[in-house]
Every structure is written in structure tokens, then in C-alpha cells.
Amino acid sequence: MAAVPRSTARPNHPPPPPFNAPAARRLRAALGMGPEHVAHTLRASYGLPYVTPHLVVAWERGSAAPSSPELTALAGVLWCSPAELIGRPRTLREHRIARGLAPEDVARTVGHELQAYLRMEETGQWRGTDRQSAALAELLALSLADFVAVTGREDRLAELLRSAATTRWQAYVRPIAKLAPVDRRLLERVLQRLHTDYQGQMAATLSWGGGTGDAGDDGRDFLDRIVEQFWTAVEEYGGSR
């Protein structure tokens, strides 16, 4: 059996973006192309001489993932945007790639030096003014949840949300608002709900005779998913106002 060629990315390069393998397979089939046609075009038109049908199949099966340049080239072959071949972006770099933008494009638009911007992608720590942050969110079409994540604030948000759920939630309205600028009344409703849900879950588990061990497991699971639950509540309450 032929060996699957590895990506040409060097060890110091960032990891490839999350790849949507089923989408790649579906788009190729819709165009009536076989893996050999995709591989040939990537070699002939995009300067990727090492790409074989075996590598294309490996990408589509999820046993290998294309690097950023490979993904961009594949999008060109499949007549789609890079975003259609990427799973849900998680980082600043992945959001940029999903929009088909070069680092220079983002740096210029937000008003950062290129090397400074690249360092932010590498570290996951966004450093920009309010104006630059607004420009970044608009350019990359970031939701508030995505913006908090890509600017490196999600871990701190999770920490504050856990404290709000387990202690006195009112004390955390202001610090959370600094990380996630949600309307204050909406934020208060969301934090109160998280606090009530957590306390109610713990009380119910104990009253059913589950014991402190089971209650602790349920509580930890709730707190592990606290950021996801926070944004779900923000969306629900925000849409009902």
C-alpha cells in the first residue's frame, strides 16, 4: 500500500487549521472530480508537486490534514472559499484563514505592524485599542464569543463565570463585563441563571441521595461547560428582549 506523503510544514510552523473533511469530499463529488483530478490540479496549477491522489483521499478521510497553503490551494481547485473547508475556527489565525486573508491584510486593516500582528497570532494574545479591536471583529466577521476566544480572554472569562456560579454572582458583573461587553441587564440575568442552575443542580443531586461524590461530578461537569452555557444564555435572553 502506498505511503501517504506528509505535509511539507516544518516543525516550527503553526498547526494546520481544523479541516472539514466531509465538506471537501462533498464539494469534489459535486464537481464530478476524482482524487486524481484534484491532485493533478494542485501539482500543475498550484505548485504542490508532492500531492498525490492518496494524499487527497487521506485529507478527505481525516487521517491527514492540509497545511494552510494546501488548504487555500484546495479551495481554489474546488471553487469554494477556504472557510467552507475549515471546521469551526478557534484561533485568530484560523479565523483569518477562514476569511481567505493574508496576515498583511489584517495587519494593515487594523493598524498593526506585521510582525506585531504575527506575534499575536502565535501567542493567542490580542493587543489592540478599542478601534483596532472593532476593526478586527468587522474584518473577520467575529461574533462576541469568537472575539473573546481569539483575543485570549476565554480562560479568564471561564474563571470568573465559575466564581459567579459558585459564590455571589453580583460581585462578578463588572469584571465579566470588561471581558465580554454585554448589556448590563442582560449580563445580570445570565449570571443569575448560571448561579441558580448550578446551585439547583447541586441541591437536587444531594437530595436524591447521590452523595457528595456524584454531586461533585455533576458540578464539575457544569463548570467545565460554563463558557458554552454562558453564551447560550446570552443568545437566548438577548433574543427575547
C-alpha positions in Angstrom: 0.0 0.0 0.0 1.4 3.4 -1.0 2.5 5.6 1.8 0.7 8.9 2.3 3.0 11.8 1.8 3.3 14.1 4.8 2.6 17.8 4.7 5.6 20.0 3.9 5.0 22.1 7.0 8.2 22.4 9.0 8.3 21.6 12.8 8.3 25.3 13.8 5.2 26.1 11.7 1.9 26.5 13.4 -0.5 23.5 13.3 -2.9 23.3 10.4 -6.4 24.8 10.7 -9.2 22.5 11.6 -10.2 20.8 8.3 -13.7 19.9 7.3 -13.0 16.6 5.6 -16.7 15.7 4.7 -17.1 19.1 3.1 -14.0 18.6 0.9 -15.3 15.2 -0.2 -18.8 16.6 -0.9 -17.5 19.6 -2.9 -15.2 17.4 -5.0 -18.0 15.0 -5.8 -20.4 17.8 -6.7 -17.8 19.0 -9.3 -17.6 15.4 -10.7 -13.8 15.3 -10.0 -11.9 12.3 -8.7 -9.0 12.5 -6.2 -6.6 12.1 -9.2 -8.0 15.3 -10.8 -7.7 17.3 -7.6 -4.1 16.1 -7.1 -3.2 16.8 -10.7 -4.5 20.4 -10.5 -2.7 21.0 -7.2 0.5 19.9 -8.8 0.1 21.7 -12.1 -1.6 24.9 -11.1 -0.7 25.5 -7.5 3.0 24.4 -7.3 2.5 21.5 -5.0 4.4 18.7 -6.8 4.2 16.2 -3.9 0.4 16.0 -3.8 -0.9 12.5 -4.9 -4.4 11.1 -5.1 -3.5 9.1 -1.9 -2.9 12.4 0.0 -6.2 13.9 -1.3 -8.0 10.8 -0.1 -6.2 11.0 3.3 -7.4 14.6 3.7 -11.0 13.5 2.9 -10.8 10.6 5.4 -9.4 12.8 8.1 -6.2 10.8 8.5 -4.2 13.8 7.4 -4.9 17.5 7.4 -3.7 20.0 4.8 -1.5 22.9 5.8 -2.7 26.4 5.4 -1.2 26.9 1.9 -2.5 23.5 0.9 -6.0 24.3 2.2 -6.0 27.6 0.3 -4.9 25.8 -2.9 -7.5 23.1 -2.4 -10.2 25.7 -2.1 -9.1 27.1 -5.4 -9.4 23.7 -7.0 -12.8 23.0 -5.5 -14.1 26.5 -6.4 -15.0 27.4 -2.8 -13.8 29.7 -0.1 -11.3 28.5 2.4 -14.0 28.9 5.1 -16.0 26.1 3.5 -13.1 23.7 4.1 -12.5 24.7 7.7 -14.2 23.4 10.8 -15.3 26.0 13.3 -12.3 28.4 13.7 -10.9 28.5 17.2 -8.0 30.9 17.0 -7.2 34.3 15.5 -5.1 32.6 12.8 -7.9 30.2 11.9 -10.4 32.9 11.6 -8.1 34.8 9.3 -7.5 31.8 7.1 -11.3 31.1 7.0 -11.8 34.5 5.5 -9.1 33.9 2.9 -6.9 36.8 4.2 -3.2 37.1 4.4 -1.6 38.4 7.6 -0.6 41.6 5.8 -4.2 42.3 5.0 -5.3 42.0 8.7 -2.3 43.9 10.0 -2.9 46.8 7.5 -6.6 47.0 8.2 -6.4 47.1 12.0 -3.3 49.3 12.0 -0.6 47.0 13.4 2.9 46.3 12.2 3.0 42.9 10.5 5.5 41.3 12.9 3.5 42.6 15.9 0.3 41.1 14.5 2.1 37.7 13.7 3.2 37.6 17.3 -0.4 38.0 18.5 -1.4 35.0 16.3 1.4 32.9 17.7 0.7 33.8 21.3 -3.1 34.0 21.1 -3.0 37.3 22.9 -4.6 40.2 21.1 -3.2 43.6 21.9 -5.1 46.4 20.3 -7.1 49.6 21.1 -10.9 49.6 21.0 -10.8 50.9 17.5 -8.4 48.2 16.4 -10.5 45.6 18.1 -13.6 46.8 16.4 -11.8 46.7 13.0 -10.6 43.2 13.7 -14.1 42.0 14.6 -15.6 43.6 11.5 -12.9 42.3 9.1 -13.1 38.7 10.4 -16.8 38.8 11.0 -16.3 37.7 14.6 -19.2 37.2 17.0 -18.6 38.4 20.5 -18.0 34.9 21.7 -15.4 34.4 18.9 -13.8 37.7 19.7 -13.4 36.8 23.4 -11.9 33.5 22.4 -9.4 34.7 19.7 -8.2 37.6 21.9 -7.1 35.2 24.6 -9.8 36.2 27.2 -11.7 33.0 27.3 -9.8 31.3 30.1 -10.2 34.4 32.3 -13.9 34.6 31.4 -14.3 30.9 32.4 -12.6 31.6 35.8 -14.9 34.5 36.6 -18.0 32.6 35.5 -17.1 29.7 37.7 -16.8 32.0 40.6 -20.1 33.7 39.8 -21.9 30.4 39.6 -20.5 29.1 42.9 -20.4 32.2 45.0 -22.1 35.6 45.0 -22.8 36.3 41.3 -23.4 40.1 41.8 -19.8 40.6 42.5 -18.7 39.5 39.1 -20.9 41.6 36.9 -18.4 44.4 36.4 -15.2 42.2 35.8 -17.1 40.0 33.4 -18.5 43.0 31.5 -14.9 44.2 30.9 -14.1 40.9 29.2 -17.4 40.4 27.4 -19.1 43.8 26.8 -22.7 42.5 27.1 -25.6 44.8 28.1 -25.5 45.0 31.9 -29.1 44.0 32.5 -28.7 41.1 30.1 -25.5 40.1 31.9 -27.1 40.2 35.3 -29.9 37.9 34.1 -27.4 35.4 32.6 -25.2 35.3 35.7 -28.2 34.8 38.0 -29.4 32.0 35.8 -26.0 30.3 35.8 -25.8 30.6 39.6 -29.3 29.3 40.1 -28.8 26.4 37.7 -25.6 25.4 39.4 -26.9 25.7 42.9 -30.1 23.9 42.0 -28.3 21.1 40.3 -26.1 20.5 43.3 -29.0 20.6 45.7 -31.1 18.2 43.6 -28.3 15.7 43.3 -27.7 15.7 47.1 -31.5 15.4 47.8 -31.8 12.4 45.6 -29.2 10.6 47.7 -26.5 10.7 45.1 -23.9 11.6 47.7 -21.3 14.2 47.6 -19.2 12.3 45.1 -22.0 12.3 42.5 -22.8 15.9 43.3 -19.2 16.9 42.8 -19.0 15.2 39.4 -22.2 16.9 38.2 -20.9 20.2 39.5 -17.5 19.8 37.8 -19.2 18.9 34.5 -21.4 22.1 34.8 -18.4 24.3 35.5 -16.4 22.7 32.7 -19.1 23.8 30.2 -19.6 27.2 31.8 -18.4 29.4 28.9 -20.6 27.5 26.4 -23.6 27.8 28.7 -22.9 31.5 29.2 -23.0 32.3 25.5 -26.1 30.1 25.0 -27.9 32.1 27.8 -26.7 35.4 26.3 -28.2 34.4 22.9 -31.4 33.2 24.4 -32.0 36.2 26.7 -30.7 38.7 24.1 -33.1 37.4 21.5 -36.1 37.6 23.9 -35.6 41.2 24.9 
